[in-house]
Amino acid sequence: MEFRLGEIEHLPVADASVDVVISNCVINLSVDKPQVFTEIFRVLRPGGRLLVSDIVLTAPLPDAFKKSSLLYTSCVSGALLKEEYLSCICNAGFSGITIHGESVFPLKHIISEPELNSTIGSVPLDEAKRKRLSESIVSIKIGAEKPDYH
């Protein structure tokens, strides 16, 4: 095992030199997720595997949430829609993309009621909107592989 300091969008690793990439809720914090998956694809050997656990959305966030630094650091406001996230993986060249599990990640587990109210400011969220919003935040586990061209 070896540790290297680098950026997720520009990994300090040679092309086709890695067998497996595992990520646990980190990609969601990048502002250039397509580049992250392109970079992971670059460093994986043919037949290499990717396993990611991350937060995705099943519905768009209200604008006030997208701008919240608290929700960004809570891995919510930087999250992509599920279909967009999966497209980033596919567009990078991965095959065998499989969802190994997904579950709703309730908003109340991410942010307290007082923090939620201060984050959204003047944006009214009745109980039904709050429930829909909370149900749209999903923890997902995805596997994929770099095709073996040999």
N, C-alpha and C positions, 0 to 999 in steps of 0.2 A: 504494500500500500504506500502511496505517496500523496502528500498534500501539496497543492500549488495554489498560489494567490492569482486570481484572475477575475474577469467579468464573464457572466453567463452568456453574453452576446458574442464574446471573443475568447473562447477557451484556450488556455495556454497548453495545448495538447496537439501532437502531430496528427495529420490525417490518418484515418483508418487504424488507430492505435488502441482503441478502447473496446472491451467486450460488452460492457453493460453500463448504462447510465440510469441512475435512480434519482428522482427528485421528489421532495416532499414539500409542496406548497411554496415553491420559490419562483417558478416561471411566471406565475400570476403577478409578481411584483415587477417584472420587466416591462418597460414601455414598448419593447420591440419583440413581442412573442414569436412572430414568424422567423426572425433572425435567430432566436434561441433554438428553435427546432431545426433550422438549417445548419446551425453550428453543431448541434448534437449529432445530426446525420453525418456531417463531415468527419467527426472524430471517431464514430463507430466503425468497427471492422464490418465487412460484409457478413451478414448473419447476426450482427450485434443486436442487442435488445435494449429497449427503453421501457421503463416502468415509472409512471408519474402519478402522484396523488396531488390534486390541486382543487381550487375552488373555481367553479364556473357558474354561469347564470342561465336560468331557463326563461327569463324575461328581463328586459332592459331595466336599469336602475333609474330612479328619478334624478334629474340633473343635480340637485343639491347633494345627493349621495356620491355622485361621480366626482365632485369637487372636494369631498371631505378627506383631509389628511388622516383623520382618525380611522375612517373606513378603509383607506388605502393601506395603512399599516396593519389593519385587521384582515387584510387579504380579500376585501370585498369590492371596493371601488375600482380596483385594477383588473377585476375579473372580466373575462370575455363571455359572450354567449356560448353555450355548449357547442353548438354547430360550428361557430367560428373557431373555437379552440381545436376541435377535431379536424377542421379544414387546414389549420396551420400545420398539424402533424402530417396530414396527407400530402399537402403541397410541398413539404420538405422532402418527400420521396419515400416515406415509411409505408410498409405494407403490414398486413395482419393486424390492423388496428382493432383492439378489443377493449370494451369497457368491462372491467372486472368487478366493478361495484360502484354504486352511487347512492348517496343518501342526502336528504335535506339537512342543511346545517343551519339550525334555527338562529335567527337574528339575535335573540336574547342570549345566546351563548357567545356571541361576538361582541356585543355592545350593550351596556346597561340602559335602562329606560331613561334616566336623566341625560346620559351621553347622547342617546338617540335623539331626544328632544332638542338638545343644544346643537347637534349636528345638522338637523334639518331646518332649524330656525323657524322661519315663517311658513314653511311648507306643511300644510295640514295632512296628517295621516290618520284617517279614522281606523277603527279596528279591522275592518275588511281589507283596506289597502295594506295595513301593516302585516296582516296574515299572508296576503298574496306575495308581498315583498319577501317576507321571511321564507316562504316556501320556494321562492325562486333562487335562493342561494344553495348551491349543491356542492358537496364534496364528491369528487369523482376519482376513480382509479383506472388508469388507462395503460395498456400494454401495446407495444408495437415493435417491429423489427426492421432493420435495414436489409433489403433484399440481398441474397447471396448470389452474386453474378457469376460465380465460378461454374 
